[in-house]
Amino acid sequence: MALQIKIELSSGILIEDAYCRIGSVVGNKNNITIMVDTFMNREKCSEGKSIVQ
């Protein structure tokens, strides 16, 4: 399951329908870190393309 959202990169480029999903979850009893992977779109994710940074 994932979300499709509109995001703006630090360069000012706007991505409509970016595909965002949980990439990893790491934690212990005091902290939790959740990494979100964002792709240009769902098709790029399915093709194994790299994430948007």
Secondary structure, DSSP 8 states (H G I E B T S, - for coil): --EEEEEE-TTS-EEEEEEEEEEEEEE-SS-EEEEEEEESSHHHHHTT-----
